[in-house]
């Protein structure tokens, strides 16, 4: 199954700067695979394999990649069917193809174990932009994604500028750092213009979401002249770190 993960879905990770004064980092490559857990299997079982045998495989063959499992918590149609999403990030396409070659030659034993845990359909391809600060490391993080369609007259550049402003405002409010990213669809991934992702430690995300609940973040953005350039729905996941290289 991981062959499909590594060879079928490629997300260009286009980082758009940690803040306006930072130089934009070069784009990365990532992949997301949507999966249903097999009978009797939990997300924790997949995480154990991902952070165990799979992480050992990544280390043994010196692969430059980071891997997460996104466990669905509250997800709106039409993206609510998968139980989990397996997400790999690579710094370059060279790293991506190095991982693909290593898996095809040496990954068969772990591939069998993965297939016993979950069943995955065909992947999709997207671009992934950094839209604010980088997310802090944590074994498990709440992660929400605003799935958005641009309003008339707006562009992805408008959305990136808005998401950077949101991230600055949120981090100022909580006195800490959460990460902000933005997906734009690529091959096989239609139906939305972008997905805005926010993630951080459970404690910081609780503060951030309470500020959203009481309307204080929105008031600050409005006072600063920012208006959301899209209509969005919001999905909640639990992000488990499995590999960090």
Secondary structure, 3 states (H helix, E strand, C coil): CHHHHHHHCCEEECCCCCCCCCCCCCCEEEEEEEEEECCCCCHHHHHHHHHHHHHHHHHHCCCCEEEEEEEEEECCCCCCCCCEEEEEEECCHHHHHHHHHHHHHHCHHHHHHHHHHEEECCCECEEEEECCCCCCCCCEEEEEEEEEEECCCCCHHHHHHHHHHHHHHHHHHHCCCCEEEEEEECCCCCCCCEEEEEEECHHHHHHHHHHHHCCHHHHHHHHCCCCCCEEEEEEEEEEEEEEEC
